[in-house]
Amino acid sequence: MILALYPRAELAKDAEVNDTKPAAGQGFSGFTLSFNARTRQEVDQVLAEAKTAGAKILKPAQEAFWGGYSGYFADPDNFAWEVAWNPTFPIADDGAIHLPD
């Protein structure tokens, strides 16, 4: 598990969501959950599966400014999820991610 902190406004911009303060459960919640994929192709696959299951695509997968590939969807409760592949964070067979030095 990795916890990454990122400024709220920048995260909303990256996810292409409105950064209004939540009122009565509306607007950007201020955080995203992330699924780390092993490949670029897995990012596309997970986003397609999410859409088929009823998720709303917030941002189609694309090259990311940080060197990876990612996209976002909103689940049925309107929580934003990032699906990302990061070439500098390889995922081991056991699912572990070892951060580079």
C-alpha positions, 0 to 999 in steps of 0.5 A: 500500500502506498499513500501519496499526498497531492494538493486538492486543486491539482488532483481535481485538475488531473482527474478533470473533475469540478473542485467545488466543496462537497455540499450535501454529497455533491462535488469533488470529495478531495481524494481519489483511490488508485488502482496500480496496473502492471501494464499500459494495456491493463489500464485500458482494460480496467477502465473498460471493465469499470465502464461496463459495470456502470462507472462514469469515465472522468478522464480517458487513459492517456500519457501522464505528465509524470511519465506513466499512463493513467485515467480516471473513473467515478464509481456508483457512489461518485468516488473518483478512482485513478487507474495508473501504470507507472514504469518506475514502480514495477509491481512484484508477483506478490503485488508489492511495489518497491519505491525507487531510492 
